[in-house]
């Protein structure tokens, strides 16, 4: 097992575990931790990579060319070791390729690269999905970073909010108790563009904007340093925690869980993208520490 890898500059440091290519720590110059404490009483993860599916699938399977394949929630990338293929003081790139194990769940040849790069006060995480085959590849992809709630700058937990950069007039997708996307929708909980964070928002799972109009949100209290999370390449956004936990997840998604009643081909599932033969697709997010 490869040890976690640290990258740093004079503003930020990040630690990434090659198992799952998972960001496990993000600290400011003073050493203050911006990520979850991963308390196992709530959720032992930090920032898993969601690939090649997001959320649950109906019956725990996907259908490709009429054949059903068993696949776990959020896919297999978070549960497999990645290889380090490039590394420097301020960047590192990991890669995962298809194997007998991955093809048993999702029958495509692929190469998934996850790169981390620090530039001043910004961490950029970029996924590159490469298709080495002569047929199209169909997939979903999502980021799932869990940030400290409250952030470590002295403001109260109840003073934290998430501010969207555009109006979000659409209704939210509802989630059934078994994790599927319901036919029902809910009124948006925003005050203008602001989501005032409270445990009661998450009593019935994540808040799901599909589609989301914004390309970024700002998370934090009204005063003090805050985080800007940018997601220019993903059409949906989930926000989630477990009530009482010391984290909140801001999750840019290209795809959603199966809708109730969905029984079609995986390529027809909402949010699935295609990668043409011998082509690639890039999906990035940024995390920027804003001064107070």
PEUR-V646312 format. One record per backbone hydrogen bond with DSSP energy under -1.0 kcal/mol. NH is the residue of the N-H (numbers start at 1). CO is the residue of the C=O. E is the energy in kcal/mol with one decimal. If there is no record, write none. Layout:
BEGIN
((NH	CO	E) (NH	CO	E))
END
This chain:
BEGIN
((5	16	-3.0) (7	14	-2.7) (8	89	-2.3) (9	12	-2.5) (13	27	-1.9) (14	7	-2.9) (15	25	-2.2) (16	5	-2.8) (17	22	-3.0) (20	80	-2.4) (22	17	-1.8) (24	15	-2.9) (25	15	-1.3) (27	13	-2.7) (28	32	-1.8) (31	28	-2.0) (34	26	-3.3) (36	146	-2.1) (42	39	-2.2) (43	39	-2.3) (50	142	-2.7) (51	74	-1.4) (60	57	-2.6) (61	58	-1.1) (62	69	-2.2) (64	67	-2.7) (67	64	-1.7) (69	62	-2.9) (71	60	-2.4) (74	55	-2.2) (75	72	-2.3) (77	51	-2.0) (79	76	-1.8) (80	77	-1.4) (82	18	-2.4) (83	95	-3.0) (85	93	-2.7) (86	93	-1.3) (88	91	-3.0) (92	116	-2.1) (93	86	-2.7) (94	114	-2.5) (95	83	-2.2) (96	112	-2.2) (98	110	-1.6) (103	99	-2.7) (104	100	-1.1) (105	102	-1.2) (106	102	-2.1) (108	106	-2.3) (111	130	-1.6) (112	96	-3.2) (113	128	-2.6) (114	94	-2.1) (115	126	-3.0) (116	92	-3.0) (117	124	-2.2) (118	90	-2.7) (119	122	-2.7) (122	119	-2.0) (123	287	-2.9) (124	117	-2.9) (125	285	-2.9) (126	115	-2.4) (127	283	-3.4) (128	113	-2.7) (129	281	-3.1) (130	111	-3.1) (131	279	-2.7) (137	275	-2.3) (139	273	-2.1) (140	52	-2.0) (141	254	-1.3) (142	50	-2.1) (143	252	-2.5) (146	46	-2.1) (147	248	-2.6) (148	34	-2.3) (149	246	-1.7) (153	151	-1.5) (159	156	-1.4) (160	157	-1.5) (161	220	-2.3) (162	195	-2.3) (163	218	-2.7) (164	193	-2.8) (165	216	-1.7) (172	186	-2.7) (173	208	-2.2) (174	184	-1.5) (176	180	-2.8) (179	176	-2.3) (181	258	-2.4) (182	174	-2.9) (186	172	-2.4) (191	194	-3.6) (194	191	-1.8) (195	162	-3.2) (197	160	-1.4) (201	198	-1.6) (202	199	-1.9) (203	200	-1.1) (205	202	-1.3) (207	239	-2.8) (209	237	-3.1) (212	235	-2.1) (217	229	-2.0) (218	163	-2.2) (219	227	-3.4) (220	161	-2.1) (226	290	-1.7) (227	219	-2.9) (228	288	-2.8) (229	217	-2.8) (230	286	-2.2) (231	215	-3.7) (236	253	-1.9) (237	209	-2.3) (238	251	-2.6) (239	207	-2.2) (240	249	-1.7) (245	242	-2.7) (248	147	-2.0) (249	240	-3.4) (250	145	-1.6) (251	238	-3.3) (253	236	-2.6) (254	141	-3.1) (256	270	-1.1) (258	56	-2.3) (260	181	-2.8) (262	259	-2.2) (266	63	-3.4) (268	265	-1.8) (269	266	-1.8) (272	269	-1.9) (273	139	-2.8) (275	137	-2.7) (278	131	-1.3) (279	276	-1.8) (281	129	-1.9) (283	127	-2.4) (285	125	-2.3) (286	230	-2.0) (287	123	-2.4) (288	228	-2.6) (289	121	-2.5) (290	226	-3.2))
END
